[in-house]
């Protein structure tokens, strides 16, 4: 009987192997990537598999190198550049075994000039869950039958910019950046280092067999605030950490909170959710109502926000009404501008009470730093009506 493998010590070695060649932007990223490498050997123990995404704003940020190192550590790696969905789902259905798909230059698939790739997007989304399948017609002419192709597979990608929201929410996102002059890594040489990574890969495979049954029955405890899709993403990684033991359960949860918070801060969602969030965090802070003209002034003054340049023009009252009208109040009626009476006049504007239900349903949890800075910039008075009256007066 083979000697049991110490999972914690093995993950320490996998993490150290990445550190030799990669500079990740956060300590938690090393933990997440090592756990992802291990989870790829245990897919059938989980109900879902997170995508691993190395993304950056500029070339030369180490994304492809990170993917090369991952390639040495995962089972049956399949490099995919410009691969079509049909090739991928047939590979996943291969009787020889399910591959781990490594898709470099993913921006050529989903970037602004990439065109329509809904088939590949659908494959990546469906393959996130073990029950995911892709249906295709097989045969010639009128003699075709519908065939079900399994899509469940581990996928790591690297590319510039951003991914579609439907893939981002299924991913552990590592925002890469170029190395600073004082950040040194060991040059990766495939001929030399691939064999070293493969040795770790083989030990991960043996450890996976050792803990597979145990992991399949685990329901890891999630950190506070990690729910819904984020919990789906991190559940397999936390299960691996719990099975490994040592300090990995604690480090995994710290990494989970760190990377989930980073994703929330970076994720602006749709343009509608961005509008709702900016209204909540920067415009209607401590104010119960505000005229439309004052809302637009505040929105357009926000730095790094799109409102001052919407297709070459600033957001206007018509555009604001159209966007907010897509969402509902607590009474299930569309959000609309209402009369605001103050200073002896009447203007159209919006009430925070009408927006509150949409804020609760669609906006990410407010970041403490953002809420604090917004609050400090807001006039503090004993009653919100005085603030509204002052702003109303200045607007007129």
Helices and strands as residue ranges (DSSP letters): H 7-21, H 27-39, G 43-45, E 51-56, H 63-71, E 77-80, H 85-92, E 100-103, H 107-110, H 118-126, E 133-140, E 143-150, E 155-160, H 165-168, E 171-175, H 190-216, H 228-244, H 248-266, H 271-278, I 279-283, E 289-291, H 292-301, H 317-324, E 338-342, E 345-351, H 352-362, H 368-376, H 384-395
